[in-house]
Amino acid sequence: MIVKFHARGAGRGSGPVDYLLGKDRARDGATLDRGDPDAIQDLIDS
């Protein structure tokens, strides 16, 4: 899946992270190749 981030967003970082990985971060078939979802969420919220 290709994910694009827009600079004009107004939502919280939990939305995209939960959408991609699931609320409990254990979505079937979803794998995280690299990075820290908590750090990305904090970056979006900053």
WOZI-V264373 format. One record per residue. N is the residue number from 1. RES is the residue in one small letter. OMEGA is omega as a letter, one per 40 degrees, with the letter a starting at -180 (none if undefined). Layout:
BEGIN
N_RES_OMEGA ; N_RES_OMEGA
END
This chain:
BEGIN
1_m_i ; 2_i_a ; 3_v_i ; 4_k_i ; 5_f_a ; 6_h_a ; 7_a_a ; 8_r_a ; 9_g_a ; 10_a_a ; 11_g_i ; 12_r_a ; 13_g_a ; 14_s_a ; 15_g_i ; 16_p_a ; 17_v_i ; 18_d_i ; 19_y_a ; 20_l_a ; 21_l_a ; 22_g_a ; 23_k_i ; 24_d_i ; 25_r_i ; 26_a_a ; 27_r_i ; 28_d_i ; 29_g_i ; 30_a_i ; 31_t_i ; 32_l_a ; 33_d_i ; 34_r_i ; 35_g_a ; 36_d_a ; 37_p_i ; 38_d_i ; 39_a_i ; 40_i_i ; 41_q_i ; 42_d_i ; 43_l_i ; 44_i_a ; 45_d_a ; 46_s_none
END
